[in-house]
Amino acid sequence: MSQRLDFMGAWVTFNLSQFVWEVGAWQFPYKNISCLRLIFLVEDKGLRETIPDYFPKRYANLVTLGWSQAPAKRPTATEVITELAEIEKEMKVSMQMN
């Protein structure tokens, strides 16, 4: 049961990271790839979307970690949300300084 929960947590983190990418990139991922082919490409071949150059470094790192091919290396969903909150604070401070 514990391994199943660990996998489910890693799956949730992968999908949360995908959503974070979609929000930052402002587009839908994997255009023109069928669902069945996409499953194979992501799971077996490690296909990931390209992270745009304009992503802040911490944001890009967060997405990259969440997409790790090794599920055990992915942060938890709570860690993703906590990091997003920290990134938001950092951005607000940066905007106030400008």
GROMACS elastic network, one bead per residue, 0.5 to 0.9 nm:
[ bonds ]
;  ai    aj funct       b0    kb
    1     4     6  0.51474   500
    1     5     6  0.63426   500
    1     6     6  0.87002   500
    2     5     6  0.51194   500
    2     6     6  0.61575   500
    2     7     6  0.86256   500
    3     7     6  0.61376   500
    3     8     6  0.85506   500
    4     7     6  0.50953   500
    4     8     6  0.61174   500
    4     9     6  0.85706   500
    5     9     6  0.60770   500
    5    10     6  0.85577   500
    6     9     6  0.51268   500
    6    10     6  0.62473   500
    6    11     6  0.86211   500
    6    71     6  0.83458   500
    6    72     6  0.78836   500
    7    10     6  0.50294   500
    7    11     6  0.60713   500
    7    12     6  0.85720   500
    7    71     6  0.69890   500
    7    72     6  0.82776   500
    8    12     6  0.61150   500
    8    13     6  0.85679   500
    9    12     6  0.50934   500
    9    13     6  0.62092   500
    9    14     6  0.86466   500
    9    71     6  0.86699   500
    9    76     6  0.66615   500
    9    77     6  0.72934   500
   10    13     6  0.50548   500
   10    14     6  0.61550   500
   10    15     6  0.86806   500
   10    66     6  0.81622   500
   10    70     6  0.89607   500
   10    71     6  0.52330   500
   10    72     6  0.70405   500
   10    73     6  0.86284   500
   10    74     6  0.63209   500
   10    75     6  0.77704   500
   10    76     6  0.70266   500
   10    77     6  0.82818   500
   11    14     6  0.50895   500
   11    15     6  0.62906   500
   11    16     6  0.85415   500
   11    71     6  0.76380   500
   12    15     6  0.52054   500
   12    16     6  0.60130   500
   12    17     6  0.85087   500
   12    76     6  0.83118   500
   12    77     6  0.68606   500
   13    17     6  0.59899   500
   13    18     6  0.84550   500
   13    66     6  0.57874   500
   13    67     6  0.79679   500
   13    71     6  0.88860   500
   13    74     6  0.69222   500
   13    75     6  0.68740   500
   13    76     6  0.60485   500
   13    77     6  0.51672   500
   13    78     6  0.89140   500
   13    80     6  0.75835   500
   14    17     6  0.51443   500
   14    18     6  0.62254   500
   14    19     6  0.87655   500
   14    63     6  0.85005   500
   14    65     6  0.87797   500
   14    66     6  0.51418   500
   14    67     6  0.53414   500
   14    68     6  0.79330   500
   14    71     6  0.83723   500
   14    74     6  0.76409   500
   14    77     6  0.88846   500
   15    19     6  0.62618   500
   15    20     6  0.86311   500
   15    66     6  0.82022   500
   15    67     6  0.84257   500
   16    19     6  0.50377   500
   16    20     6  0.62412   500
   16    21     6  0.86658   500
   16    63     6  0.87748   500
   16    66     6  0.77649   500
   16    77     6  0.72282   500
   16    80     6  0.80261   500
   17    21     6  0.62029   500
   17    22     6  0.86271   500
   17    62     6  0.74367   500
   17    63     6  0.50816   500
   17    64     6  0.79803   500
   17    65     6  0.83277   500
   17    66     6  0.52671   500
   17    67     6  0.66877   500
   17    77     6  0.88790   500
   17    80     6  0.78430   500
   18    21     6  0.50505   500
   18    22     6  0.62553   500
   18    23     6  0.87717   500
   18    29     6  0.81599   500
   18    49     6  0.88092   500
   18    63     6  0.72264   500
   18    66     6  0.80651   500
   18    67     6  0.77272   500
   19    23     6  0.62257   500
   19    24     6  0.85808   500
   20    23     6  0.52468   500
   20    24     6  0.62182   500
   20    25     6  0.84998   500
   20    59     6  0.84648   500
   20    62     6  0.88218   500
   20    63     6  0.69131   500
   21    24     6  0.51466   500
   21    25     6  0.58115   500
   21    26     6  0.80064   500
   21    27     6  0.86079   500
   21    29     6  0.84762   500
   21    49     6  0.84361   500
   21    51     6  0.74811   500
   21    59     6  0.87272   500
   21    60     6  0.83145   500
   21    63     6  0.65362   500
   22    25     6  0.51683   500
   22    26     6  0.54385   500
   22    27     6  0.55462   500
   22    28     6  0.60314   500
   22    29     6  0.68289   500
   23    26     6  0.50798   500
   23    27     6  0.73518   500
   23    28     6  0.89831   500
   24    27     6  0.82552   500
   24    52     6  0.85215   500
   24    55     6  0.70006   500
   24    59     6  0.86019   500
   25    28     6  0.82702   500
   25    51     6  0.78589   500
   25    52     6  0.68063   500
   25    54     6  0.88752   500
   25    55     6  0.80568   500
   28    31     6  0.68892   500
   29    49     6  0.67662   500
   30    33     6  0.59582   500
   30    34     6  0.87918   500
   30    38     6  0.76810   500
   30    48     6  0.85088   500
   30    49     6  0.70316   500
   31    34     6  0.86230   500
   33    36     6  0.84056   500
   33    37     6  0.65196   500
   33    38     6  0.60255   500
   34    37     6  0.53293   500
   34    38     6  0.59688   500
   34    39     6  0.87091   500
   35    39     6  0.62394   500
   35    40     6  0.88223   500
   36    39     6  0.53142   500
   36    40     6  0.66495   500
   36    41     6  0.88258   500
   37    40     6  0.52407   500
   37    41     6  0.61543   500
   37    42     6  0.86193   500
   38    41     6  0.50052   500
   38    42     6  0.59445   500
   38    43     6  0.82489   500
   38    47     6  0.83002   500
   39    42     6  0.53872   500
   39    43     6  0.58454   500
   39    44     6  0.79648   500
   40    43     6  0.53400   500
   40    44     6  0.53993   500
   40    45     6  0.69058   500
   40    46     6  0.87725   500
   40    47     6  0.88648   500
   41    44     6  0.56623   500
   41    46     6  0.62442   500
   41    47     6  0.53709   500
   41    48     6  0.86737   500
   42    45     6  0.57444   500
   42    48     6  0.66730   500
   42    69     6  0.88630   500
   43    46     6  0.58234   500
   43    47     6  0.76020   500
   43    69     6  0.79229   500
   44    47     6  0.81967   500
   46    67     6  0.89197   500
   46    68     6  0.87099   500
   46    69     6  0.63817   500
   48    51     6  0.87469   500
   48    67     6  0.75117   500
   50    53     6  0.89966   500
   51    54     6  0.84654   500
   51    55     6  0.71415   500
   51    60     6  0.66139   500
   51    63     6  0.82541   500
   51    64     6  0.83497   500
   52    55     6  0.57393   500
   52    60     6  0.82837   500
   53    56     6  0.81224   500
   53    60     6  0.88318   500
   54    57     6  0.87166   500
   55    58     6  0.82133   500
   55    59     6  0.62097   500
   55    60     6  0.57809   500
   56    59     6  0.52183   500
   56    60     6  0.61742   500
   56    61     6  0.86297   500
   56    87     6  0.88759   500
   57    60     6  0.51260   500
   57    61     6  0.60953   500
   57    62     6  0.85694   500
   58    61     6  0.50455   500
   58    62     6  0.61099   500
   58    63     6  0.87171   500
   58    83     6  0.84336   500
   58    84     6  0.89313   500
   58    87     6  0.71062   500
   59    62     6  0.51302   500
   59    63     6  0.63967   500
   59    64     6  0.86688   500
   59    83     6  0.85047   500
   59    84     6  0.76051   500
   59    87     6  0.72482   500
   60    63     6  0.52344   500
   60    64     6  0.61264   500
   60    65     6  0.86388   500
   61    64     6  0.50078   500
   61    65     6  0.60863   500
   61    66     6  0.85121   500
   62    65     6  0.52507   500
   62    66     6  0.61861   500
   62    67     6  0.86889   500
   62    75     6  0.84516   500
   62    80     6  0.70090   500
   62    83     6  0.76370   500
   62    84     6  0.83677   500
   63    66     6  0.50889   500
   63    67     6  0.62502   500
   63    68     6  0.88576   500
   63    80     6  0.87782   500
   64    67     6  0.51693   500
   64    68     6  0.64414   500
   64    74     6  0.88941   500
   65    68     6  0.52471   500
   65    73     6  0.71975   500
   65    74     6  0.54738   500
   65    75     6  0.67914   500
   66    69     6  0.88989   500
   66    71     6  0.84754   500
   66    73     6  0.81175   500
   66    75     6  0.61661   500
   66    76     6  0.83954   500
   66    77     6  0.89363   500
   66    80     6  0.79549   500
   67    70     6  0.84564   500
   67    71     6  0.82594   500
   67    74     6  0.69607   500
   68    71     6  0.63266   500
   68    72     6  0.84230   500
   68    73     6  0.63244   500
   68    74     6  0.58322   500
   69    72     6  0.88823   500
   69    73     6  0.80950   500
   69    74     6  0.84780   500
   70    73     6  0.55674   500
   70    74     6  0.71897   500
   71    74     6  0.54268   500
   71    75     6  0.87723   500
   72    75     6  0.80663   500
   75    78     6  0.79672   500
   75    79     6  0.57936   500
   75    80     6  0.64326   500
   76    79     6  0.50749   500
   76    80     6  0.63430   500
   76    81     6  0.87437   500
   77    80     6  0.50271   500
   77    81     6  0.62437   500
   77    82     6  0.85505   500
   78    81     6  0.51687   500
   78    82     6  0.60620   500
   78    83     6  0.85554   500
   79    82     6  0.50023   500
   79    83     6  0.60458   500
   79    84     6  0.85143   500
   80    83     6  0.51773   500
   80    84     6  0.61657   500
   80    85     6  0.86900   500
   81    84     6  0.50347   500
   81    85     6  0.62589   500
   81    86     6  0.87175   500
   82    85     6  0.51464   500
   82    86     6  0.63728   500
   82    87     6  0.87328   500
   83    87     6  0.61243   500
   83    88     6  0.85446   500
   84    88     6  0.61254   500
   84    89     6  0.86742   500
   85    88     6  0.50448   500
   85    89     6  0.63116   500
   85    90     6  0.86845   500
   86    89     6  0.51000   500
   86    90     6  0.61832   500
   86    91     6  0.85962   500
   87    90     6  0.50492   500
   87    91     6  0.61282   500
   87    92     6  0.86273   500
   88    91     6  0.50948   500
   88    92     6  0.61926   500
   88    93     6  0.86921   500
   89    92     6  0.51270   500
   89    93     6  0.62653   500
   89    94     6  0.85775   500
   90    93     6  0.52377   500
   90    94     6  0.61555   500
   90    95     6  0.86505   500
   91    95     6  0.60744   500
   91    96     6  0.85818   500
   92    95     6  0.50768   500
   92    96     6  0.61859   500
   92    97     6  0.86755   500
   93    96     6  0.51265   500
   93    97     6  0.63198   500
   93    98     6  0.89157   500
   94    97     6  0.52010   500
   94    98     6  0.65840   500
   95    98     6  0.52842   500
